[in-house]
Amino acid sequence: MQVYTYSEARQKLAVVLEQAENTGKVLIRRKDGRTFALIPEKIASSPLEVPSINAKISSQEIVTIIREGRER
């Protein structure tokens, strides 16, 4: 894990952010000794975002399957 001083982090902000994204965490240390962690935020995705598949099935077949499932 990389540790930057406050001044280094200010001067190289783009590098520090890239490093945090690649490694998951970067520490920034102030002159008084306090340390802060820079952690990238996880991108929230919708539970409805699912990969598509290339199925050889028509819309009518899908509707029929769903109707049959609901009748059970």
C-alpha positions, -999 to +999 in steps of 0.1 A: +000+000+000+014+034-010+017+062+015+019+098+003+025+130+023-002+156+021+019+178-002+027+149-025-010+139-027-019+175-036+007+177-063+001+143-078-037+140-073-043+121-106-016+096-098-029+091-062-064+085-074-052+060-101-031+042-075-061+040-051-082+026-079-056+000-088-046-011-053-079-004-034-064+019-009-038+048-005-028+064+027-021+102+030-001+113+060-002+148+073+027+166+091+011+161+125+012+123+119-025+118+113-032+093+085-062+092+061-072+064+038-083+071+003-105+042-009-123+041-042-161+040-040-178+009-054-200+017-084-235+006-075-252-013-103-288-021-107-299-057-099-317-056-132-285-051-151-278-086-163-258-098-193-279-106-223-278-139-241-283-147-278-312-172-276-330-185-306-365-179-292-393-157-303-412-132-282-443-153-286-425-184-272-414-163-242-449-151-236-462-187-238-436-199-213-444-172-189-482-178-191-476-215-185-455-208-155-482-185-140-509-212-145-490-236-122 
